[in-house]
C-alpha cells in the first residue's frame, strides 16, 4: 500500500508540474560587515549561509544553471530541458560582489544582475569597477531602471528617461547589450511594458512567482525570501505544484492592499522624489 501511494503521489506531481524554467530572484545577502537592512526589507535578505546552502542544493540536485535570460528568450518552448534554472539578483547591492560573486565562481554558476544606474558607486552598492570585473567573469548586467522608483504612474517623458538612460549607460560602460528590464517593486502595467519595448528591451522581468516561459516578452521570477526553507526551495526547483500554488494565492490576496499602500504612502518607496534623469 505504501509503495502504491508513493507511485500515485509522484505521478500526481509530474502531471501538475508547471511548465517552464524557474528563474530565481534574490535581493540581498547579509554577510560580515553588511550595513543595517532598511526597515521593511528584512524578508528580502537572506544570510550568506542560506545562500551557500541553496547553491549546494542546486548542484546536488543536478540542476543546470542556464540558460541565461538572453538564451531563454531565444529558445523554442520545446527546447527546455529539465532540470534547468536561472539566477537573478536585483538592486545592485555591494554584497553582490563581496558575498555572491565568489560563491557563484566557486560553483561555476552564471547570473543576471539588475542594477539601478543612479546608485552605482554609492555607499552599499556596486561600483563600476566591480561590475566590470563581474561582467568579465561571465556575469550579465541588466537594467532595474535609473532610479529605484515606481514607474507605473510616471509621466511618459520621465518613464522613457528612466528606462532609456539606464540601458544606454550600462551598454556604454560594459560594451554589451542590455536586453532586460526588472521593474522596481514589481509595479508593471501596460504603460511600463510598452515603454520598455519601445526603448529596445527584449523582455520585462516580473515578480510573478511562476516558472518562466521561453520566448515570452514577460519573464516570471521566483522570489527567494529569508523564510524560504529548504523544503520549499527544493520544491520550487523541482517545479512542484504546491509551493507555486501557495505563492500565487498569496500574491492575489496581497495585490490590492499593496497597490493602495504604495499609492497612499509614496514615501515608503525609496528615492520616490529622486526626480528625472540627470
Secondary structure, DSSP 8 states (H G I E B T S, - for coil): -HHHHHHHHHHHHHHT---SBEEEEE-EEE-TT-----TT-GGGEEEHHHHHHHHHHHHHTT-EEB--HHHHTTS-GGG--SSEEEEEEES-BTHIIIIIIHHHHHHT---EEEE-TTTTTSTTB--HHHHHHHHHTT-EEEES-SSSS--TT--HHHHHHHHHHHHHHHHHHHSS---EEE-GGG---HHHHHHHHHTT-SEEE----S-B-TT-SEE--EE--TT--HHHHHHHHTT-HHHHHHHHHHHHHHHHHHHHHHHH-GGGSTTTT--S--
